[in-house]
């Protein structure tokens, strides 16, 4: 399993809440277990207590994305380092379950999750995955969607560091909103220009000289 995969753990957890919309899908043990994806063995350790603990970790991970999105690299790294210290991982070389065409193991780095509880395990993997992504691609590759009120977290993997939205849907919605805003502005300017022309016409008419009827 590639280390880049683990960074998705952080994104999934952060995006389980939409603060601006007042939405939070992390309300049950089942919702927490779904975040683990294919890691069923770790998901089975989840208890009711993990719901609250997951929310706490989620807030801290969102702070990392928020700091990176605002351009404060030092704060983003400090916040992530605090998570790494609190939730350590055990890197291991794995590959017995993945073999090439000749039957040889496809060795790769694997992050063994913490055995104490589901939250510690998930937080450790999410923080380490995010740390690998940050150091490999840069702090500016962590962002929050600009399509208000979304603000979902995303990892920018574009070649030119141009990503600004969490999904194509949000990008389309933002582009449509910007287009409509430009059209409204153009219409307002056109209306203002027309009103200015109408108000100027009577003024020029009142300044015309009357014809000389008496020859004086």
Secondary structure, DSSP 8 states (H G I E B T S, - for coil): --HHHHHHHHHHHHTTEEGGGTEE---SHHHHHHHTTT-HHHHTT--HHHHHHHHHHHHHHHHHHHHHHTT-HHHHHHHHHHHHHHS--EEEEE-TT-B-TTS-B--EEEEE--SS-HHHHHHHHHHHHHHHHHHHH-GGGEEE--STT---EEE---TTS---SSSHHHHHHHHHHHHHHHHHHHHHHHHHHHHHHHHHHHHHHTTS-----S--
